[in-house]
Amino acid sequence: MPVESSFQRFRLLACAAWAAIFMTAASAQQEPEFYNDQPYAYGEWNIGRRMDQSEFRYCVDQRDPGWKQDGEIADAIAGALLLQPKRYVTPSEFAVEDLTKIYGILLENCDVYMGFKLIPSGYPPWVAVTRAYYEVGYAFVTGKPGINALADLPAGRPIAATGGTSAHVRLVSYNISLRPEQRWPVFPYGSDQLVLESLAAGTADVGLLWATSFRDMQQQNPAYAGLRIISSSPLPPTNLGVGGLLLKQNTFLRAAVDDAIKALTADGTIAAILNKYKTPQTGKP
Amino acid sequence: MTIQSLLRSTVLATTLLAAVAGTASAQAPAAATTALLNQLAPVTDDTLKNPPDGDWLMWRRTYNGWGYSPLDQINKDNVKNLQLAWSWGLSPGGTTQETPLVYNGVMFVQNSTHLIQALNAATGEMLWQYQYRLPDGVSPNGVRTKAIYGDNLIVATRDAHILAINAKTGKLVWDQQVADVKKGWGYSTGPIVANGVIVQGMTGCGNAQPGGCFFTGHDPKTGKELWRINTIARGDTPEGNSWNGIPVEARHGGSAWISGSYDPEQNLIFAGVGQPYPWPAVLNGLLPKNPDPKYTNNALYTDSTLAIDPSSGKLKWHHQYLANDTLDLDYVYERLLIDLPVNGQTRKTVVTSGKLGIVETIDRVNGEWLWHKETVPQNVVSSIDPKTGQKTINPAVIPAVGQTTFNCPADPGGRAWQATSYSPKSRMLYMPTVEFCSNTVLNPVDQGQVYTGGGLATFNRVPVPNSDNNIGQVRAIKMDDKTDAWQYRQRAPITTSTLPTGGGLVFVGTLDRKLLAFDDTTGKLLWTSPTFTNSIESFPVTYTAGGKQYVAVVTNWSSGLGRLKLITPEIALPQHNPHEVYVFALP
């Protein structure tokens, strides 16, 4: 085996090991100075107990590109549990929100908030997560001819990545392991939209973003028609399970929802919904 | 209608009814009230330059940022007799880091719900209130301070508005939206008025807001924006090229979340700027270093003092304390303008410190770095250049993917937004500090498509190895020779600013719900308050009303140094975080 290949394999193994370590080691708190690090809902002491036990109350968020299929999966979960589905579409237009915001939403509007990426140990102690109802990946995309994999991108050419995601962290840890002359500049953008805008503007050659976002934005904006998903090689794909969040005390419901997801996966219901929405489940090219 | 909306409507309706009822019933009972409000003369530039001893007209009371009151009715001899004079309940929920302002016997407070109230500072009687309605989705949190200028109270809001409210009537005069809260902008601190211009710093410049934060200058008559200066350098200049070659749209941070100080002689504001976001440099693009020599990765103007002309918004000079901050160390706090002896000469200086607790002094005429003094145990900076102040960072503490680093201190800092004060009487600096370390790990924030606000690092806080387990301290430093005068240590974190007075006292509040008073020269604990309803994370003030001196403080747990309750688990605090104003006086 060539020495270079051995080193590359070592780097990938090291990268994977680092990612595994940090993903399990990280506890849930994130504490920028301007966010609350403990959940709080305005007037929370006035929010009473729900009385109607015949409904499966779930939340979806239109800002999430996967909200339609998540909503339909929630309807299917309700059906499996013999409950009436009651959908609450979060009416917020904020670009980014602190995770603690969902505390009040769960307290007041729904029992399960659909559409959260399941990062091990990635949640605060006041929430519980369901099992994943599907898995989606992050996608490397480009409009440059001749680039069919990340490995084809010449050193020194910039990559635009949605900052802070698991895929971004994996890319950065791999990039740092390279010799300086082999590295790519990685620009951390604040949103998937900005990543695609940077590609359209020519600021970066390759983008890294949530595959479902790419699907939606490419469908909606002809400026992105020429972009395509490429292989993440030499990196392994970064895929994450997607599930729902509950308040931690809802252990009984969580167990029931998990059973329903298991059954709906087994009978092909969830796969049919994902096919209907052309959900890019793994971000593969 | 959501419960939140319903509650707000109810509050609004109640407020409106109260306003109507107040007008109707104000005839007789309000004669004294009216008289108290009517005697509020317009606040001028001269008033702000030389405020009456009994008033507290801006965040740190005076333009020099000292946080010192010359009042001496309450002093070392009689402080033991302090009693509760009155108290006032503030709206519960959220947090507040309140600095009550007091002008000629009237106290102004801002509730976390943005209910702004005028109180009789001698009795606690409410004089008027104005409810600013935060939009749905904006959490009701307080704003650290306000300003008074002309006839108006100037208030910043969590949804990035600046308001002028008539100080006599409580009626809104103007409302200026400066930025879009839906894109992340907001205010957590209020403005300073300098040379007739309202100067306000913006925060909330995380991953939703490319290009970073800014300061703006506003016309106090209308609120109209006069100028804007970015806290993240731009352009093909050494400063603009200090971001490792990252395009402006991918630069984040530089929050201006603490009010500055003002030097009328130079007509310059001195204000701090926070760190890059996200904190870890491997994730914000500042590491690895760009090999192109055209670029540096210092990330100007983060962790700097900016000297800004308030009339024009021009940046006269800057000094960066910490280049490429990868640990959320925030050199953003108060700027103390003190004339100090340096090498046999009196220098006009700016004194500040970041979360590292390293006191640093620069020349406020030209930005030249002069000296530093370390306080809390820290392992982040391994050396400081004695001529430039440039810091060498211990490589072992730089966060890296897949590793746990051990940092002393970490967020929320060896000191946080609780301001350090200076007494011209003792010529000492009084610094509230905490000692702790952190096992720090990076973490991704891709849980939900929009619920990604966060810092990309987790701080698991622990006591300093081999410490005496006293987390909180008050440190007194002689500024003429940089020596320690005294240090008070206790288990509970110190969680308020220090308040030195002409009576030779230094007041501070604690996480375990007490207000303390020390002898300013010896550090002897002279008085401990009864136990309050909640911890005290705010800015205590002192003032006179009717010729009598009072000391006021707002209780609440406010997510600053109070986060260290994680390592003092024996300190229990009440649910739902109640907020109150407590006012003490001599019998």
Interface residues (C-beta under 8 A of the other chain):
Chain A: A17 W18 A19 I21 F22 M23 A25 A26 S27 A28 Q29 Q30 E31 P32 E33 F34 Y35 N36 D37 Q38 Y40 A41 Y42 G43 E44 W45 N46 I47 D61 R63 D64 P65 G66 P91 S92 E93 F94 A95 V96 E97 D98 L99 K101 I102 G104 E108 N109 Y113 G115 F116 K117 I119 G122 Y123 A160 T162 G163 G164 T165 S166 H168 V169 V172 S173 N175 I176 P180 E181 R183 P185 V186 F187 P188 Y189 G190 S191 L194 E197 S198 T203 W210 S213 L240
Chain B: T2 I3 Q4 L7 G93 G94 T95 D136 G137 S139 P140 N141 V181 K182 K183 G184 G186 S188 T203 G204 G206 N207 A208 Q209 P210 G245 I246 P247 E249 A250 H252 S255 W257 G274 Y277 P278 V282 L283 N284 G285 L287 P288 N290 P291 D328 D330 A400 V401 G402 Q403 T404 D411 P412 W417 V441 L442 N443 P444 V445 D446 Q447 G448 Q449 V450 Y451 T452 G453 G454 G455 L456 A457 T458 F459 N460 S559 G560 R563 H576 N577
